[in-house]
């Protein structure tokens, strides 16, 4: 398993969603990262898929860093059992912190907050503020609609076809970990943006 990717930020829902496969994937992701010795960075909540991924990583002996804005400490029920927890002033500073600490990004099923996190980190990559891997981890077809939205923007002339190269769409957690291992052997070290530019 990769050593260059010491940490992965996982963006995913604060609800469980309507398909048990979503929860199973979140738990599998947490365990798999822990077993690979990769630190999980996530949104700091103790509810929904966020809580599931953190609990699974901790149960497997992994390191977990939570990042949560102060106004969500109650709404998302701040997880007090993580290895370390950062409370930020805003949603934006939360994303900046997660970005700065992560070597790669996994996008698992979620709602509007997950979309926001994905599209911001994708836009930063388009602007060449970073070249860290972004992997949409498909579960039960969830990622297909997200990819289709980007494909439609390209087809309608609102995005360049090169946007498709900014991320990868993989089938499940095991495929994401395998791809990360491959990237560890073949890709250049990721650049990190000046936080003032984000």
Backbone as a printed PyTorch tensor [residue, N CA C, xyz], in Angstrom:
tensor([[[  0.8520,  -1.1870,   0.0000],
         [  0.0000,   0.0000,   0.0000],
         [  0.8890,   1.2390,   0.0000]],

        [[  0.4080,   2.3340,  -0.5850],
         [  1.2550,   3.5060,  -0.7870],
         [  1.7600,   4.1220,   0.5040]],

        [[  2.9940,   4.5590,   0.4660],
         [  3.5380,   5.3040,   1.5940],
         [  3.5510,   6.7950,   1.2920]],

        [[  3.6030,   7.1450,   0.0070],
         [  3.6130,   8.5610,  -0.3340],
         [  2.2930,   9.2240,   0.0190]],

        [[  1.1960,   8.4890,  -0.0600],
         [ -0.1050,   9.0180,   0.3120],
         [ -0.3450,   8.6830,   1.7800]],

        [[  0.1390,   9.5630,   2.6440],
         [  0.0300,   9.3140,   4.0780],
         [ -1.3540,   9.6470,   4.6210]],

        [[ -2.1190,  10.4450,   3.8780],
         [ -3.4440,  10.8590,   4.3560],
         [ -4.3970,  11.0220,   3.1820]],

        [[ -5.6480,  10.6910,   3.4220],
         [ -6.6920,  10.8450,   2.4050],
         [ -7.8690,  11.5670,   3.0400]],

        [[ -8.3300,  12.6390,   2.4000],
         [ -9.5590,  13.3060,   2.8270],
         [-10.7290,  12.6110,   2.1590]],

        [[-11.7000,  12.2070,   2.9650],
         [-12.8930,  11.5460,   2.4520],
         [-14.0790,  12.4870,   2.6320]],

        [[-14.6990,  12.8520,   1.5300],
         [-15.9030,  13.6780,   1.5500],
         [-17.0990,  12.7510,   1.3710]],

        [[-18.0650,  12.8180,   2.2870],
         [-19.2290,  11.9390,   2.2370],
         [-20.3370,  12.4850,   3.1200]],

        [[-21.4870,  11.8630,   3.0830],
         [-22.6860,  12.4260,   3.6690],
         [-22.7450,  12.4150,   5.1850]],

        [[-23.4800,  13.3750,   5.7230],
         [-23.7880,  13.4050,   7.1580],
         [-25.1000,  12.6780,   7.4460]],

        [[-25.6630,  12.0680,   6.4110],
         [-26.7950,  11.1520,   6.5570],
         [-26.3410,   9.7860,   6.0280]],

        [[-27.1380,   8.7460,   6.3360],
         [-26.7910,   7.4110,   5.8570],
         [-27.2630,   7.1610,   4.4320]],

        [[-28.2370,   7.9190,   3.9660],
         [-28.7800,   7.6620,   2.6480],
         [-29.7630,   6.4950,   2.6680]],

        [[-30.3380,   6.2000,   1.5140],
         [-31.4270,   5.2350,   1.4290],
         [-30.9740,   3.8120,   1.0790]],

        [[-29.6870,   3.6380,   0.8370],
         [-29.1760,   2.3340,   0.4200],
         [-28.1270,   1.8630,   1.4230]],

        [[-28.3050,   0.6870,   1.9890],
         [-27.3620,   0.1590,   2.9700],
         [-25.9450,   0.0660,   2.3950]],

        [[-25.8470,  -0.0500,   1.0750],
         [-24.5240,  -0.1420,   0.4390],
         [-23.6850,   1.0940,   0.7170]],

        [[-24.3260,   2.2460,   0.9140],
         [-23.5750,   3.4670,   1.1910],
         [-22.8480,   3.3490,   2.5350]],

        [[-23.5610,   2.8890,   3.5470],
         [-22.9440,   2.7250,   4.8660],
         [-21.8530,   1.6560,   4.8390]],

        [[-22.1280,   0.5630,   4.1520],
         [-21.1290,  -0.4990,   4.0560],
         [-19.8430,   0.0180,   3.4170]],

        [[-19.9880,   0.8350,   2.3800],
         [-18.8140,   1.3810,   1.6900],
         [-18.0380,   2.3350,   2.5890]],

        [[-18.7640,   3.1640,   3.3490],
         [-18.0900,   4.0940,   4.2590],
         [-17.2970,   3.3380,   5.3150]],

        [[-17.9000,   2.3070,   5.8760],
         [-17.2040,   1.5180,   6.8880],
         [-16.0040,   0.7890,   6.2870]],

        [[-16.1910,   0.2490,   5.0930],
         [-15.0860,  -0.4300,   4.4120],
         [-13.9510,   0.5420,   4.1290]],

        [[-14.2960,   1.7550,   3.7380],
         [-13.2820,   2.7750,   3.4530],
         [-12.4650,   3.0930,   4.7010]],

        [[-13.1540,   3.2920,   5.8220],
         [-12.4480,   3.5890,   7.0680],
         [-11.5010,   2.4730,   7.4660]],

        [[-11.9940,   1.2320,   7.4140],
         [-11.1430,   0.0820,   7.7610],
         [ -9.9620,  -0.0430,   6.8170]],

        [[-10.2250,   0.0920,   5.5180],
         [ -9.1770,  -0.0970,   4.5190],
         [ -8.0720,   0.9470,   4.6590]],

        [[ -8.4440,   2.1930,   4.9050],
         [ -7.4330,   3.2330,   5.1000],
         [ -6.5990,   2.9440,   6.3410]],

        [[ -7.2680,   2.5480,   7.4120],
         [ -6.5460,   2.2330,   8.6500],
         [ -5.5770,   1.0770,   8.4430]],

        [[ -6.0480,   0.0280,   7.7860],
         [ -5.1960,  -1.1420,   7.5680],
         [ -4.0150,  -0.8330,   6.6650]],

        [[ -4.1810,   0.1780,   5.7980],
         [ -3.0920,   0.5960,   4.9190],
         [ -2.1460,   1.5940,   5.5850]],

        [[ -2.4650,   2.0060,   6.8100],
         [ -1.6320,   2.9720,   7.5040],
         [ -1.8030,   4.3850,   6.9950]],

        [[ -2.9560,   4.6630,   6.3880],
         [ -3.2380,   5.9850,   5.8330],
         [ -4.1800,   6.7290,   6.7730]],

        [[ -3.8150,   7.9390,   7.1410],
         [ -4.6530,   8.7540,   8.0260],
         [ -5.9120,   9.1930,   7.3030]],

        [[ -7.0450,   9.0330,   7.9480],
         [ -8.3210,   9.5330,   7.4450],
         [ -8.5120,  10.9710,   7.8850]],

        [[ -8.8000,  11.8310,   6.9340],
         [ -9.1860,  13.2130,   7.2120],
         [-10.6280,  13.3610,   6.7480]],

        [[-11.4880,  13.8520,   7.6130],
         [-12.8920,  13.9540,   7.2380],
         [-13.5220,  15.1150,   7.9950]],

        [[-14.8410,  15.2900,   7.8200],
         [-15.5100,  16.4880,   8.3020],
         [-15.8000,  16.5900,   9.7760]],

        [[-15.3590,  15.6140,  10.5800],
         [-15.4200,  15.7460,  12.0300],
         [-16.7210,  15.3770,  12.6980]],

        [[-17.7310,  14.9670,  11.9130],
         [-19.0240,  14.6370,  12.4920],
         [-19.1080,  13.2120,  13.0050]],

        [[-20.1320,  12.9830,  13.8410],
         [-20.3510,  11.6630,  14.4420],
         [-21.6770,  11.0800,  13.9720]],

        [[-22.1890,  11.5660,  12.8560],
         [-23.4900,  11.1240,  12.3560],
         [-23.3630,  10.6800,  10.9010]],

        [[-24.3030,   9.8630,  10.4560],
         [-24.3700,   9.4500,   9.0690],
         [-23.1170,   8.7360,   8.6060]],

        [[-22.8470,   8.8500,   7.3210],
         [-21.6750,   8.1920,   6.7470],
         [-20.3780,   8.7550,   7.3190]],

        [[-20.4040,  10.0340,   7.7020],
         [-19.2090,  10.6350,   8.3060],
         [-18.8240,   9.8880,   9.5850]],

        [[-19.8030,   9.6590,  10.4410],
         [-19.5320,   8.9220,  11.6640],
         [-19.1150,   7.4950,  11.3800]],

        [[-19.7270,   6.8860,  10.3600],
         [-19.4250,   5.4900,  10.0280],
         [-17.9830,   5.3200,   9.5650]],

        [[-17.5080,   6.2130,   8.7030],
         [-16.1390,   6.0710,   8.2050],
         [-15.1290,   6.2850,   9.3330]],

        [[-15.4020,   7.2590,  10.2070],
         [-14.4900,   7.5440,  11.3170],
         [-14.4740,   6.3960,  12.3200]],

        [[-15.6530,   5.9010,  12.6860],
         [-15.7310,   4.8160,  13.6600],
         [-15.0240,   3.5650,  13.1550]],

        [[-15.1880,   3.2690,  11.8700],
         [-14.5600,   2.0750,  11.3030],
         [-13.0400,   2.2060,  11.2930]],

        [[-12.5530,   3.3910,  10.9500],
         [-11.1010,   3.6060,  10.9440],
         [-10.5340,   3.4940,  12.3560]],

        [[-11.2120,   4.0850,  13.3200],
         [-10.7460,   4.0310,  14.7060],
         [-10.7760,   2.5990,  15.2400]],

        [[-11.8350,   1.8620,  14.9180],
         [-11.9570,   0.4800,  15.3840],
         [-10.8460,  -0.3970,  14.8240]],

        [[-10.3430,  -0.0320,  13.6390],
         [ -9.2630,  -0.7920,  13.0130],
         [ -7.8850,  -0.2780,  13.4120]],

        [[ -7.8460,   0.6550,  14.3710],
         [ -6.5700,   1.1660,  14.8600],
         [ -5.9670,   2.2800,  14.0390]],

        [[ -6.7720,   2.9160,  13.1960],
         [ -6.2520,   3.9670,  12.3400],
         [ -6.2520,   5.3340,  12.9960]],

        [[ -5.5330,   6.2560,  12.3640],
         [ -5.4980,   7.6490,  12.8040],
         [ -6.5660,   8.4230,  12.0560]],

        [[ -7.3130,   9.2420,  12.7820],
         [ -8.4270,   9.9860,  12.1920],
         [ -8.3500,  11.4430,  12.6090]],

        [[ -8.3430,  12.3290,  11.6260],
         [ -8.3600,  13.7750,  11.8750],
         [ -9.6990,  14.3320,  11.4270]],

        [[-10.4250,  14.9530,  12.3520],
         [-11.6920,  15.5830,  12.0340],
         [-11.5430,  17.0860,  11.9430]],

        [[-12.2650,  17.6880,  11.0150],
         [-12.2310,  19.1410,  10.8330],
         [-13.6750,  19.6110,  10.7300]],

        [[-14.1100,  20.4260,  11.6770],
         [-15.5190,  20.8210,  11.7160],
         [-15.6400,  22.3050,  12.0650]],

        [[-16.5270,  23.0440,  11.3930],
         [-16.7420,  24.4360,  11.7760],
         [-17.5050,  24.5160,  13.0930]],

        [[-17.2610,  25.5690,  13.8310],
         [-17.8120,  25.6630,  15.1820],
         [-19.3310,  25.6040,  15.1920]],

        [[-20.0030,  26.1560,  14.1580],
         [-21.4610,  26.1970,  14.1790],
         [-22.0950,  24.8390,  13.8550]],

        [[-21.2750,  23.8720,  13.4420],
         [-21.8010,  22.5330,  13.1670],
         [-21.4880,  21.5410,  14.2830]],

        [[-20.8600,  22.0130,  15.3510],
         [-20.4840,  21.0940,  16.4300],
         [-21.6830,  20.3520,  16.9940]],

        [[-22.8450,  21.0220,  17.0240],
         [-24.0530,  20.3700,  17.5250],
         [-24.8430,  19.7320,  16.4010]],

        [[-24.9820,  20.4220,  15.2880],
         [-25.8040,  19.9310,  14.1770],
         [-25.2520,  18.6240,  13.6110]],

        [[-23.9420,  18.5530,  13.4160],
         [-23.3420,  17.3330,  12.8940],
         [-22.7870,  16.4600,  14.0230]],

        [[-23.0370,  16.8420,  15.2550],
         [-22.6160,  16.0940,  16.4420],
         [-21.1180,  15.7810,  16.3590]],

        [[-20.3320,  16.7250,  16.7930],
         [-18.8710,  16.6160,  16.7330],
         [-18.3850,  15.2960,  17.3360]],

        [[-17.5370,  14.6090,  16.6090],
         [-16.9960,  13.3220,  17.0480],
         [-15.8630,  13.5850,  18.0480]],

        [[-16.0460,  13.1360,  19.2700],
         [-15.0560,  13.4030,  20.3140],
         [-14.0540,  12.2750,  20.4840]],

        [[-14.1790,  11.2230,  19.6610],
         [-13.2840,  10.0840,  19.8050],
         [-12.1720,  10.0240,  18.7830]],

        [[-12.0860,  11.0230,  17.9010],
         [-11.0700,  10.9750,  16.8480],
         [ -9.6860,  11.2590,  17.4140]],

        [[ -8.6770,  10.9410,  16.6230],
         [ -7.2920,  11.1300,  17.0500],
         [ -7.0010,  12.5930,  17.3220]],

        [[ -7.4230,  13.4560,  16.4170],
         [ -7.3240,  14.8980,  16.6510],
         [ -8.4680,  15.5860,  15.9370]],

        [[ -8.9060,  16.6900,  16.5300],
         [-10.0630,  17.4140,  16.0200],
         [ -9.7310,  18.8940,  15.9340]],

        [[-10.0030,  19.4730,  14.7730],
         [ -9.8020,  20.9010,  14.5550],
         [-11.1640,  21.5650,  14.3810]],

        [[-11.4130,  22.6300,  15.1340],
         [-12.6350,  23.4070,  14.9940],
         [-12.2860,  24.6980,  14.2670]],

        [[-12.9360,  24.9290,  13.1160],
         [-12.6220,  26.0920,  12.2920],
         [-13.6920,  27.1680,  12.4450]],

        [[-13.3940,  28.3370,  11.9030],
         [-14.3210,  29.4630,  11.9900],
         [-15.4090,  29.4130,  10.9280]],

        [[-15.1590,  28.7070,   9.8230],
         [-16.1190,  28.7270,   8.7210],
         [-16.0270,  27.4390,   7.9060]],

        [[-17.0050,  27.2630,   7.0260],
         [-16.9680,  26.1340,   6.1030],
         [-15.7490,  26.2240,   5.1900]],

        [[-15.4340,  27.4440,   4.7630],
         [-14.3160,  27.5940,   3.8350],
         [-12.9920,  27.2260,   4.5050]],

        [[-12.7910,  27.6820,   5.7380],
         [-11.5420,  27.3320,   6.4060],
         [-11.4930,  25.8430,   6.7230]],

        [[-12.6510,  25.2180,   6.8990],
         [-12.6780,  23.7560,   7.0530],
         [-12.1030,  23.0920,   5.8050]],

        [[-12.5720,  23.5180,   4.6250],
         [-12.0980,  22.9150,   3.3790],
         [-10.6190,  23.2150,   3.1480]],

        [[-10.1970,  24.4240,   3.4930],
         [ -8.7690,  24.7460,   3.3680],
         [ -7.9110,  23.8180,   4.2180]],

        [[ -8.3420,  23.5650,   5.4390],
         [ -7.5900,  22.7010,   6.3550],
         [ -7.5620,  21.2660,   5.8390]],

        [[ -8.7070,  20.7640,   5.4120],
         [ -8.7470,  19.4050,   4.8780],
         [ -7.8690,  19.2890,   3.6340]],

        [[ -7.9300,  20.2860,   2.7700],
         [ -7.0970,  20.2870,   1.5710],
         [ -5.6150,  20.2700,   1.9330]],

        [[ -5.2310,  21.1390,   2.8520],
         [ -3.8130,  21.2640,   3.1940],
         [ -3.2560,  19.9820,   3.8010]],

        [[ -4.0700,  19.2710,   4.5580],
         [ -3.5850,  18.0960,   5.2800],
         [ -3.6600,  16.8060,   4.4700]],

        [[ -4.3900,  16.8100,   3.3600],
         [ -4.6210,  15.5850,   2.6000],
         [ -3.6580,  15.4560,   1.4270]],

        [[ -3.2960,  14.2100,   1.1400],
         [ -2.4850,  13.9050,  -0.0390],
         [ -3.3500,  13.4930,  -1.2220]],

        [[ -4.5900,  13.1160,  -0.9690],
         [ -5.5140,  12.6890,  -2.0150],
         [ -6.9320,  12.8210,  -1.4730]],

        [[ -7.9150,  12.6950,  -2.3760],
         [ -9.3160,  12.8890,  -1.9960],
         [-10.1720,  11.7510,  -2.5350]],

        [[-11.0140,  11.1860,  -1.6540],
         [-12.0190,  10.2130,  -2.0450],
         [-13.3840,  10.8790,  -1.9030]],

        [[-14.2120,  10.7830,  -2.9420],
         [-15.5640,  11.3250,  -2.9030],
         [-16.5140,  10.1410,  -2.8220]],

        [[-17.1510,   9.9670,  -1.6660],
         [-18.1210,   8.9140,  -1.4510],
         [-19.5270,   9.5070,  -1.4580]],

        [[-20.5610,   8.6670,  -1.4560],
         [-21.9180,   9.1970,  -1.5280],
         [-22.2320,  10.2490,  -0.4730]],

        [[-22.9690,  11.2480,  -0.8890],
         [-23.3580,  12.3400,  -0.0040],
         [-24.2990,  13.2770,  -0.7210]],

        [[-24.6180,  14.3670,  -0.0730],
         [-25.5620,  15.3250,  -0.6180],
         [-24.9120,  16.6380,  -1.0000]],

        [[-25.6090,  17.7420,  -0.7030],
         [-25.1500,  19.0480,  -1.1670],
         [-23.7800,  19.4220,  -0.6160]],

        [[-23.5240,  19.1010,   0.6600],
         [-22.2130,  19.4230,   1.2320],
         [-21.0940,  18.6690,   0.5460]],

        [[-21.3560,  17.4080,   0.2120],
         [-20.3530,  16.6080,  -0.4930],
         [-20.1210,  17.1600,  -1.8900]],

        [[-21.2040,  17.5640,  -2.5680],
         [-21.0430,  18.1670,  -3.8890],
         [-20.2040,  19.4400,  -3.8050]],

        [[-20.4840,  20.2610,  -2.8050],
         [-19.7420,  21.5060,  -2.6100],
         [-18.2530,  21.2320,  -2.4340]],

        [[-17.9360,  20.2680,  -1.5920],
         [-16.5310,  19.9390,  -1.3360],
         [-15.8600,  19.3990,  -2.5910]],

        [[-16.5480,  18.5290,  -3.2900],
         [-15.9800,  17.9530,  -4.5100],
         [-15.7220,  19.0260,  -5.5560]],

        [[-16.7240,  19.8530,  -5.8410],
         [-16.5630,  20.8250,  -6.9140],
         [-15.5490,  21.9070,  -6.5650]],

        [[-15.4250,  22.2390,  -5.2870],
         [-14.4040,  23.2320,  -4.9330],
         [-13.0090,  22.6640,  -5.1160]],

        [[-12.7870,  21.4380,  -4.6410],
         [-11.4580,  20.8540,  -4.7640],
         [-11.1340,  20.5860,  -6.2370]],

        [[-12.1710,  20.2760,  -7.0290],
         [-11.9910,  20.0670,  -8.4670],
         [-11.6350,  21.3760,  -9.1630]],

        [[-12.3200,  22.4510,  -8.7760],
         [-12.0340,  23.7580,  -9.3680],
         [-10.6270,  24.2190,  -9.0270]],

        [[-10.2060,  24.0000,  -7.7910],
         [ -8.8360,  24.3520,  -7.4190],
         [ -7.8250,  23.5960,  -8.2810]],

        [[ -8.1370,  22.3540,  -8.6000],
         [ -7.2240,  21.5870,  -9.4610],
         [ -7.2360,  22.1390, -10.8850]],

        [[ -8.4050,  22.5110, -11.3830],
         [ -8.5000,  23.1090, -12.7120],
         [ -7.6670,  24.3870, -12.7910]],

        [[ -7.6480,  25.1420, -11.6920],
         [ -6.8780,  26.3860, -11.6420],
         [ -5.3990,  26.1610, -11.3480]],

        [[ -5.0090,  24.8810, -11.2770],
         [ -3.6160,  24.4640, -11.0530],
         [ -3.0780,  24.8910,  -9.6980]],

        [[ -3.9870,  24.9490,  -8.7230],
         [ -3.5650,  25.2170,  -7.3540],
         [ -3.0860,  23.9390,  -6.6650]],

        [[ -3.3820,  22.8010,  -7.2610],
         [ -2.8580,  21.5280,  -6.7550],
         [ -2.9630,  20.4820,  -7.8610]],

        [[ -2.2770,  19.3630,  -7.6820],
         [ -2.4120,  18.2390,  -8.6090],
         [ -2.6150,  16.9390,  -7.8410]],

        [[ -3.3030,  17.0270,  -6.7110],
         [ -3.5650,  15.8530,  -5.8830],
         [ -4.6680,  15.0020,  -6.5190]],

        [[ -4.5820,  13.6880,  -6.3590],
         [ -5.6140,  12.8140,  -6.9490],
         [ -6.9850,  13.0470,  -6.3380]],

        [[ -8.0090,  13.0550,  -7.1950],
         [ -9.4020,  13.1420,  -6.7870],
         [-10.1100,  11.9280,  -7.3690]],

        [[-10.6270,  11.0680,  -6.5110],
         [-11.2780,   9.8460,  -6.9570],
         [-12.7320,   9.8330,  -6.5140]],

        [[-13.6430,   9.7950,  -7.4890],
         [-15.0540,   9.5650,  -7.1870],
         [-15.2120,   8.0650,  -6.9790]],

        [[-15.5620,   7.6730,  -5.7700],
         [-15.6920,   6.2630,  -5.4200],
         [-17.1580,   5.8770,  -5.6000]],

        [[-17.4420,   5.2080,  -6.6980],
         [-18.8340,   4.8890,  -7.0110],
         [-19.3490,   3.7680,  -6.1150]],

        [[-20.5520,   3.9640,  -5.6240],
         [-21.2430,   2.9640,  -4.8060],
         [-22.6790,   2.9010,  -5.3090]],

        [[-23.1100,   1.7430,  -5.7760],
         [-24.4880,   1.5380,  -6.2410],
         [-24.9020,   2.5620,  -7.2920]],

        [[-23.9480,   2.9690,  -8.1420],
         [-24.2480,   3.9020,  -9.2210],
         [-24.3190,   5.3590,  -8.8180]],

        [[-24.0410,   5.6580,  -7.5250],
         [-24.1860,   7.0360,  -7.0450],
         [-23.3130,   8.0080,  -7.8350]],

        [[-22.0960,   7.6150,  -8.1640],
         [-21.1650,   8.5280,  -8.8140],
         [-21.4810,   8.8170, -10.2670]],

        [[-22.3170,   7.9800, -10.8810],
         [-22.5830,   8.1400, -12.3090],
         [-23.2550,   9.4700, -12.6210]],

        [[-24.1920,   9.8830, -11.7920],
         [-24.8850,  11.1540, -12.0300],
         [-23.9420,  12.3380, -11.8540]],

        [[-23.0090,  12.2180, -10.9110],
         [-22.0350,  13.2910, -10.6920],
         [-21.1460,  13.4520, -11.9270]],

        [[-20.6820,  12.3360, -12.4590],
         [-19.8550,  12.3720, -13.6670],
         [-20.6750,  12.8860, -14.8550]],

        [[-21.9330,  12.4750, -14.9260],
         [-22.7870,  12.9180, -16.0270],
         [-22.9880,  14.4280, -16.0130]],

        [[-23.0500,  15.0190, -14.8330],
         [-23.1880,  16.4740, -14.7290],
         [-21.9810,  17.1760, -15.3500]],

        [[-20.7910,  16.6540, -15.0790],
         [-19.5750,  17.2400, -15.6510],
         [-19.5430,  17.0210, -17.1590]],

        [[-19.9150,  15.8220, -17.5920],
         [-19.9520,  15.5380, -19.0230],
         [-20.9290,  16.4650, -19.7470]],

        [[-22.0560,  16.7700, -19.1080],
         [-23.0310,  17.6750, -19.7220],
         [-22.4690,  19.0960, -19.8260]],

        [[-21.7410,  19.5350, -18.7840],
         [-21.1200,  20.8660, -18.8460],
         [-20.1260,  20.9460, -19.9920]],

        [[-19.3930,  19.8490, -20.2250],
         [-18.4560,  19.8030, -21.3470],
         [-19.2180,  19.8370, -22.6670]],

        [[-20.2580,  19.0080, -22.7810],
         [-21.0350,  18.9380, -24.0160],
         [-21.6900,  20.2640, -24.3570]],

        [[-22.1080,  21.0130, -23.3300],
         [-22.7710,  22.3010, -23.5400],
         [-21.7890,  23.4560, -23.6960]],

        [[-20.5100,  23.1720, -23.6400],
         [-19.5050,  24.2060, -23.8570],
         [-19.1560,  25.0340, -22.6490]],

        [[-19.5670,  24.5990, -21.4530],
         [-19.2620,  25.3490, -20.2400],
         [-17.9900,  24.8720, -19.5530]],

        [[-17.4460,  23.7640, -19.9910],
         [-16.1880,  23.2490, -19.4500],
         [-15.3920,  22.6510, -20.6000]],

        [[-14.0970,  22.7310, -20.4860],
         [-13.2160,  22.1540, -21.4970],
         [-13.1770,  20.6410, -21.3420]],

        [[-13.0290,  19.8970, -22.4330],
         [-12.9220,  18.4400, -22.3190],
         [-11.8150,  17.9730, -21.3800]],

        [[-10.8070,  18.8170, -21.1800],
         [ -9.7040,  18.4500, -20.2780],
         [-10.1810,  18.3170, -18.8310]],

        [[-11.3700,  18.8300, -18.5240],
         [-11.9000,  18.7060, -17.1630],
         [-12.0680,  17.2540, -16.7580]],

        [[-12.2920,  16.3820, -17.7370],
         [-12.4710,  14.9610, -17.4380],
         [-11.2150,  14.3220, -16.8760]],

        [[-10.0520,  14.9630, -17.1160],
         [ -8.7840,  14.4250, -16.6200],
         [ -8.4510,  14.9050, -15.2110]],

        [[ -9.3040,  15.7510, -14.6370],
         [ -9.0280,  16.2990, -13.3130],
         [ -9.3780,  15.3300, -12.1880]],

        [[-10.1570,  14.2960, -12.5020],
         [-10.5950,  13.3380, -11.4980],
         [-10.6790,  11.9630, -12.1400]],

        [[-10.8370,  10.9550, -11.3040],
         [-11.0650,   9.6030, -11.7950],
         [-12.3270,   9.0460, -11.1380]],

        [[-13.0190,   8.2180, -11.8820],
         [-14.2670,   7.5900, -11.4340],
         [-13.9750,   6.1010, -11.2980]],

        [[-13.9910,   5.5930, -10.0640],
         [-13.6300,   4.1950,  -9.8230],
         [-14.8010,   3.4640,  -9.1720]],

        [[-14.8240,   2.1550,  -9.3530],
         [-15.9410,   1.3390,  -8.8880],
         [-15.6290,   0.7530,  -7.5220]],

        [[-15.9710,   1.4960,  -6.4750],
         [-15.8540,   0.9850,  -5.1270],
         [-14.5480,   1.3170,  -4.4210]],

        [[-14.5370,   1.0150,  -3.1260],
         [-13.4170,   1.3610,  -2.2560],
         [-12.1550,   0.5980,  -2.6300]],

        [[-12.2720,  -0.6910,  -2.9070],
         [-11.0820,  -1.4750,  -3.2400],
         [-10.3960,  -0.9300,  -4.4830]],

        [[-11.1790,  -0.5310,  -5.4750],
         [-10.6100,   0.0450,  -6.6900],
         [ -9.9140,   1.3650,  -6.3890]],

        [[-10.4850,   2.1520,  -5.4720],
         [ -9.8650,   3.4280,  -5.1030],
         [ -8.5100,   3.2020,  -4.4360]],

        [[ -8.4470,   2.2370,  -3.5190],
         [ -7.1790,   1.9520,  -2.8500],
         [ -6.1510,   1.3910,  -3.8220]],

        [[ -6.5900,   0.5380,  -4.7370],
         [ -5.6760,  -0.0090,  -5.7350],
         [ -5.1290,   1.0910,  -6.6320]],

        [[ -5.9920,   2.0260,  -7.0190],
         [ -5.5500,   3.1280,  -7.8580],
         [ -4.5700,   4.0250,  -7.1140]],

        [[ -4.8050,   4.2450,  -5.8380],
         [ -3.8940,   5.0500,  -5.0400],
         [ -2.5180,   4.3920,  -4.9720]],

        [[ -2.5060,   3.0740,  -4.8300],
         [ -1.2320,   2.3490,  -4.8070],
         [ -0.5030,   2.5060,  -6.1280]],

        [[ -1.2490,   2.4410,  -7.2250],
         [ -0.6390,   2.6030,  -8.5440],
         [ -0.0950,   4.0120,  -8.7250]],

        [[ -0.8620,   5.0050,  -8.3090],
         [ -0.4160,   6.3900,  -8.4210],
         [  0.8290,   6.6480,  -7.5800]],

        [[  0.9390,   5.9600,  -6.4570],
         [  2.1070,   6.1230,  -5.6020],
         [  3.3830,   5.7280,  -6.3330]],

        [[  3.2650,   4.7660,  -7.2370],
         [  4.4320,   4.2890,  -7.9740],
         [  4.7220,   5.1000,  -9.2230]],

        [[  3.6700,   5.7390,  -9.7910],
         [  3.8310,   6.3000, -11.1320],
         [  3.7290,   7.8090, -11.2390]],

        [[  3.1160,   8.4810, -10.2760],
         [  2.8580,   9.9130, -10.4380],
         [  3.8920,  10.7620,  -9.7260]],

        [[  3.9250,  12.0200, -10.1330],
         [  4.8200,  12.9810,  -9.5070],
         [  4.2660,  13.4100,  -8.1520]],

        [[  5.1370,  13.8180,  -7.2200],
         [  4.6520,  14.3260,  -5.9280],
         [  3.6950,  15.5020,  -6.1400]],

        [[  2.6720,  15.5680,  -5.3260],
         [  1.6500,  16.5960,  -5.4770],
         [  2.1580,  17.9480,  -5.0210]],

        [[  1.7770,  18.9900,  -5.7550],
         [  2.0920,  20.3480,  -5.3200],
         [  1.0240,  20.8280,  -4.3660]],

        [[  1.3660,  21.7590,  -3.5190],
         [  0.4160,  22.3210,  -2.5630],
         [  0.3000,  23.8160,  -2.7940]],

        [[ -0.9280,  24.2920,  -2.8530],
         [ -1.1630,  25.6970,  -3.0990],
         [ -0.8620,  26.5440,  -1.8810]],

        [[ -0.5500,  27.7990,  -2.1220],
         [ -0.4910,  28.7900,  -1.0660],
         [ -1.9040,  28.9790,  -0.5340]],

        [[ -2.1390,  28.7540,   0.7700],
         [ -3.5010,  28.8990,   1.3020],
         [ -4.1460,  30.2270,   1.0100]],

        [[ -3.3480,  31.2660,   0.8330],
         [ -3.9030,  32.5810,   0.5440],
         [ -4.5750,  32.6320,  -0.8170]],

        [[ -4.2410,  31.6600,  -1.6820],
         [ -4.8200,  31.6360,  -3.0360],
         [ -6.1430,  30.9010,  -3.0700]],

        [[ -6.4820,  30.2020,  -1.9990],
         [ -7.6920,  29.3780,  -2.0010],
         [ -8.9110,  30.1760,  -1.5470]]])
